[in-house]
Amino acid sequence: MSLDALNALEERIDKAVGTITQLKKAKDQLEGENAQLKGQLEALNKKIKSMEDKGGDLKSLQDENRQLKGSQEELKDKLENIIGKLEKLQQ
């Protein structure tokens, strides 16, 4: 093998080593970004779960509110009925 061939081979090897080094750096950077994104995704999933739970709580409260309003109307009707009977008695 001639000296020129060895120099060309060495140059190609140096290029390959440079490329491999760049690829390793890019891989490390992407792994870091991936870990960060996984953390963000986990936080968002927890937030969504919390909001869904609160939404369920809100629905329960709304249902309870409707029931209370219904009971309130029933009591109002009963009181009006009693007041009407009392007014008839006073006449």
DOFIKE-264963 format. One line per 8 residues: number of its first residue (from 0); their letters; for each residue x, y, z of C-alpha. Coordinates in nm, 3 decimals, m for minus. Each point is the difference from the previous one (the first is absolute). Example, Ala and Ser with C-alpha at 12.3 -4.5 7.8 and 13.67 -1.06 7.14 Angstrom:
<sites>
0) AS) 1.230/m0.450/0.780  0.137/0.344/m0.066
</sites>
This chain:
<sites>
0) MSLDALNA) 0.000/0.000/0.000  0.139/0.334/m0.093  0.036/0.299/0.225  m0.269/0.188/m0.196  m0.244/m0.286/0.046  0.073/m0.010/0.373  m0.049/0.376/0.028  m0.332/m0.024/m0.187
8) LEERIDKA) m0.109/m0.286/0.227  0.101/0.197/0.309  m0.196/0.300/m0.127  m0.309/m0.214/m0.058  0.035/m0.155/0.346  0.031/0.347/0.159  m0.314/0.110/m0.185  m0.184/m0.310/0.118
16) VGTITQLK) 0.112/0.061/0.359  m0.118/0.364/m0.028  m0.335/m0.111/m0.136  m0.040/m0.261/0.273  0.085/0.260/0.266  m0.259/0.241/m0.142  m0.260/m0.277/m0.012  0.070/m0.096/0.362
24) KAKDQLEG) m0.042/0.364/0.108  m0.325/0.026/m0.195  m0.120/m0.328/0.154  0.079/0.123/0.350  m0.180/0.329/m0.067  m0.304/m0.182/m0.138  m0.008/m0.235/0.298  0.003/0.302/0.233
32) ENAQLKGQ) m0.279/0.167/m0.193  m0.193/m0.328/m0.002  0.030/m0.030/0.378  m0.118/0.361/0.038  m0.297/m0.060/m0.228  m0.090/m0.318/0.190  m0.002/0.205/0.320  m0.223/0.263/m0.160
40) LEALNKKI) m0.233/m0.270/m0.133  m0.026/m0.159/0.343  m0.077/0.338/0.158  m0.267/0.071/m0.262  m0.155/m0.344/0.050  m0.020/0.064/0.374  m0.158/0.338/m0.067  m0.254/m0.156/m0.236
48) KSMEDKGG) m0.083/m0.268/0.259  m0.045/0.267/0.265  m0.225/0.203/m0.228  m0.204/m0.310/m0.085  m0.038/m0.074/0.371  m0.108/0.358/0.064  m0.241/m0.023/m0.292  m0.155/m0.305/0.166
56) DLKSLQDE) m0.018/0.189/0.327  m0.163/0.292/m0.181  m0.260/m0.229/m0.155  m0.074/m0.149/0.342  m0.040/0.346/0.147  m0.226/0.106/m0.284  m0.217/m0.309/0.050  m0.017/0.067/0.373
64) NRQLKGSQ) m0.091/0.363/m0.071  m0.285/m0.112/m0.228  m0.128/m0.233/0.270  0.016/0.276/0.260  m0.186/0.237/m0.229  m0.267/m0.265/m0.049  m0.028/m0.049/0.377  m0.012/0.376/0.045
72) EELKDKLE) m0.289/0.026/m0.245  m0.186/m0.278/0.180  0.047/0.173/0.336  m0.108/0.332/m0.150  m0.318/m0.159/m0.138  m0.075/m0.162/0.337  0.055/0.328/0.185  m0.224/0.187/m0.244
80) NIIGKLEK) m0.265/m0.268/0.048  0.025/0.029/0.381  m0.010/0.381/m0.018  m0.308/m0.023/m0.221  m0.173/m0.229/0.250  0.092/0.232/0.288  m0.138/0.299/m0.188  m0.327/m0.187/m0.057
88) LQQ) m0.019/m0.079/0.371  0.050/0.368/0.093  m0.290/0.115/m0.218
</sites>
